[in-house]
Amino acid sequence: MQKNSFWVAILFLLVFGLIPNQVSADFQNLTQQPPEPQASVKILTLNVMQRASEARESRFQRIVDFLVTTPVHLLALQELSGGSYDTPPTQDSGADLASMLGAAGLQYGYCTEANWGYPPYLVFKVGILPRYIMLATAAASTGTPTDLPGPDFPGRKNIVMAAVDIPGFGKINLYSVHIYNPSEEGIDPQIDALMEFVNLTDAQNPAVASLVAGDMNFSINDSPAAYQKFLDQGFIDSYARANGFADPKNCCTPASTGGCTFGVPGNPFTSVDSPSRIDFLFIRGQGIRVKQSQVVFNGVNADFVSDHCAVLTEIARAFIDPVRFLLLAE
């Protein structure tokens, strides 16, 4: 009986992650980056989903196939995993995706941070995969998710940032964010914490453009104050701007479903049947314009790969320094 009790106790510790084990960021930088100058830059944000009904590897392969035909410079990803939420288990599914992209001839670095879970098991991560050398990285938490089960842990971060300098375009600060979904009262302070971190990090790492992308877990209809906080800090909603919506609430309605990113009809990975727009790509920068933005992996623009759809946005600078551009082109 005592022997059985011992192994039950060990199993309990393993399952609930009480054995000390710090989950740190996983990071791999590129040693060189594409030298070709870019007049515009494409960014994709996607919550890739854990514990899906289809194995992660086949879903990731569809992401790779899409990126082979649609070049994207920067990826902001959420619900990557560093534990047994993956199928099969992995140390870091951001590293796995970067490896699969490399096998297809697309070189991406990666930087991921533990988001939520029981270290070193059942851990979600947020991450950034850039095709350019990361000049700086940072991470932060928007607060303790008191409504989620299990203990908090010191290494938990639900914001990760990477700075890159893209030839011909300039320096970009990209933030990948996974806001927790407690109550509406819990969303606003998280956005406040996010904006404080973004403003501080931008001040320390000046850039021509600052991009905040991710699963915000709120819709404009449900949390208009949270959405307004981005606008008050000088950000624009890339999808609404590119598609000419004067009222961003109209991006995802029965009459206009193109902007919906969650609960999209026909998605086999979710039972939610109420479409909403909770994934955003916000942009801030003087002289930055949105060329185009669309929702992909929505059954129309590529097959579903997650319970979320992705937002793919292309930005350009209103003015490109011709001397800088020509020198880099040589």
PyMOL commands that set and color helices and strands:
alter all, ss='L'
color gray80, all
select helices_A, chain A and resi 2-16+56-69+93-103+184-204+224-232+238-242+248-251+322-329
alter helices_A, ss='H'
color red, helices_A
select strands_A, chain A and resi 26-28+40-47+74-81+110-118+121-130+134-140+159-166+170-178+209-215+236-237+279-284+288-296+310-317
alter strands_A, ss='S'
color yellow, strands_A
deselect
rebuild
show_as cartoon
